[in-house]
Amino acid sequence: MLRWQTAGESHGQCLVALISGLPLGVPVDLDFINRELRRRQAGYGRGGRMKIEHDEVKILSGVRHGKTIGSPIALEIENKDWANWEDTLPVEDKPVPAEKQRPLTQPRPGHADLAGALKFNLHDARYILERASARETAARVAAGALAKLFLRELGVGVLSHTVAIGSVKLSRSARWEEIVAACQDGDAEIRCVDAATGAEMKQLIDRALAERDSLGGVFEVVAHNVPPGLGTHVQWDEKLDGRLAQAVMSIQAVKAVEIGSGVSNATAFGSAVHDEIGYDPAKRNFTRSSNHAGGLEGGITNGEEVVVRGYLKPISTLRRPLQSVDLNTKETVKAAYERSDVCVVPAAGIIGEAMVALTLAGAARQKFGGDTLEEVQFSFAAYLAELKAF
Ligand SMILES: Cc1cc2nc3c(=O)[nH]c(=O)nc-3n(C[C@H](O)[C@H](O)[C@H](O)COP(=O)(O)O)c2cc1C
């Protein structure tokens, strides 16, 4: 079973990911992991914090001579900003000088501040926001990069593109080759497959910045060359669509998840929605005329591309702060302002890729088993042969 967790606070020493269950022998390309971390930091609309952090991963365990050794892999990403926070949030129980104290008593609507303060009976929400912050997703992206390296060995690729920023929407679907090109583009910060729509998206982000406002939007993750048969229909919590939905929904600010064209399907006739089945005798493959189902039927991959969209609410921290109430005095105040991004949809797409890759890698581990990559590939090849012989 592939298992993984993260630890670390936004302004703590570092972020950590622990991932176990990858087989022995997966090639680990450090540059690739660091490139993924940079992609997360690069999205258009990000704020000052990302100018401080230049994330690089340190592998502490589980990889030797450039390959996984089958034991748990610990990953660490240093927080450069820790130097500015060490006195404010010391590990030891020691007094914090007055000028270093940075309590957050004016909870920001849309953040975990108030709910977390109530839950833990804290009159300062600092500990809450330190962990709720999306800075944590750097660790997810590092773990996701390992999942991608594993999936690559099975020929599966996972990428994302931006389909909406606020009201500016991509009005067509994107082919895999276009998504690959958008991701390779030097100007990949917005990652829209249509240049004109991408330019409009950037303009809207610039407007939100000028008006001291914020924006949400939609990213789409596509997993290419996924074999049929990952996931299962037999138990509710093992259905792969449900697992993908949880994985993507867990990303900070994502408030809805869509599989395929699930949202528009709901208002269409069935005849326009379901993907008719054909057969290609030359390739000995079942084919589909369309992919409205997003590659999943009954919680099982059906051999089409897996398509998952994440819908983000606008960023909650506004430069024009909303109304709040002080946790101590109960007076009406303006919500606190912490350095903030204006729009994070392109960056969230990279996190979406990581979450989808980790989920698919977990499903592939369940289906193909094995302790070594060689064993996984042996069982995978046998399965593909079985499909051809079907
Ligand atoms: C990559 C990324 C960066 C984010 N940066 C910010 C930010 O700078 N300011 C902010 O208010 N929210 C930011 N968010 C969203 C908050 O972390 C999130 O809204 C908050 O933790 C509450 O969680 P929830 O929206 O999932 O309920 C970011 C989200 C992501 C995915």
The ligand as a Gaussian input file, in Angstrom:
#p B3LYP/6-31G(d) Opt

LIG

0 1
 C       -0.847000      27.215000      -3.813000
 C       -1.788000      27.904000      -2.872000
 C       -1.413000      29.110000      -2.313000
 C       -2.285000      29.792000      -1.466000
 N       -1.915000      31.022000      -1.000000
 C       -2.802000      31.733000      -0.275000
 C       -2.495000      33.058000       0.130000
 O       -1.421000      33.584000      -0.165000
 N       -3.419000      33.742000       0.837000
 C       -4.628000      33.191000       1.169000
 O       -5.441000      33.860000       1.782000
 N       -4.947000      31.930000       0.830000
 C       -4.064000      31.183000       0.115000
 N       -4.394000      29.921000      -0.271000
 C       -5.670000      29.328000       0.193000
 C       -5.688000      29.044000       1.688000
 O       -4.569000      28.266000       2.073000
 C       -6.990000      28.350000       2.077000
 O       -8.082000      29.044000       1.557000
 C       -7.131000      28.295000       3.604000
 O       -6.080000      27.516000       4.159000
 C       -8.471000      27.701000       4.066000
 O       -8.662000      26.424000       3.547000
 P       -9.891000      26.094000       2.595000
 O      -10.031000      27.231000       1.615000
 O       -9.492000      24.827000       1.895000
 O      -11.117000      25.947000       3.442000
 C       -3.537000      29.216000      -1.131000
 C       -3.901000      27.988000      -1.674000
 C       -3.050000      27.327000      -2.549000
 C       -3.475000      26.025000      -3.151000

